């Protein structure tokens, strides 16, 4: 029962998929970090189905636009919201407490708007430029790794606030949850891409750790917005890595 509730909490928090209602349970909610990569695989599978359905007659540019919009719909834009809030706070040039307050503000500033435009521009170009045969594999693997990255930084770094959902994640995300998340992400990466997948996972973990360490030193810990920021940044950088790594593997 604990596993099922944790899986449902992971899917409810990271997606907008229609799911049965689950009564709140702090422990199951906190341990749902173990299944963040599973949520990524499910989201990726939906996008792969769309590529298979429309990719044979739509131009790459339109297909890329559809995938970006679809991911926003499937996730409710939760990670993009965190990305924008993080950009606003981190680039504000203020003191720690001011940065945290800016990130808490529901309004989006100029830095956030500029940042998300750049992010989506990169993501569109990457999705449109990667060959379909490789893109289908990456759509299954990259969302799993980027969400494993969130579990990784939840485990490693302190939480910067005294309240919020992140405190629950931090309290219950232990070694067992991290190992399970690693197995899930590693299985997806290894089965779909083999050695290539292992390299992407190593790269994803490195990105998450380096960004998490930098931000944690700046803010005294991480926040829910930073988790979303790391997810979005990881997705773009892992897609970008597909170009040189695919040539190396080939």
PyMOL commands that set and color helices and strands:
alter all, ss='L'
color gray80, all
select helices_A, chain A and resi 2-14+26-54+60-75+78-90+96-104+110-129+132-156+165-172+175-193+195-219+224-249
alter helices_A, ss='H'
color red, helices_A
deselect
rebuild
show_as cartoon
